[in-house]
Amino acid sequence: MKKAKTHTKIPNLNPVFFWDFDIDAMDFERAYKTIIARIVERGGQEEIDEIVRFYGLEKVVKAIRDEIYFLPNYAIDRALKFFPELKKEEMYCYLNRKDKPYHWI
């Protein structure tokens, strides 16, 4: 009897979110911070659900809280909406830029 896979090799996300990457060459396990940040910044609830399914809630929350170095203010607010267990004051991306202006591009 075959073991059921817990998830596929790539998350079921629209490639339009990764317009600037070669999606076929992308290693979704190694690039998890980039993928999670991009989806928090630009995705909706369906995409959030997919990254949680693919990576697991604990890994997604840990990445947003401790490992992603930059998110714009609106993406930080979106992360707090999607993941109420997060606190802005504990997010590295918030602490890293709290008092620092950043370029809008």
C-alpha positions, 0 to 999 in steps of 0.5 A: 500500500502506498503512503499518501503524500502530505503535500505536493512538490509545489503549492497550488498557487497562481504563477502570476504571483511569481512573475519575476521568477522562473517558476519551473526552476523554483525550489518551493521548500528552500524559497519558503520565506519569499513565497510566504512574504509574496502571498501575504503581500499580494494574495487573498484568503485562498492563497493563504490557506494554500501556503498553510496547507503546503508549509503548515501553520507553525512554519508560516507563522514562524516565518512571518514573525521571525524570518521575513525581514521586510514587509510593507505596512499594508502587508504587516496589517494583512498578516495580522488579519490573516493570522490573529495569533501574531502581534505586530510588536513581535514581528521582525519585519515591523521591529526592523523598520518601525522608525525607518523610512523606506523607499516606496518602490 
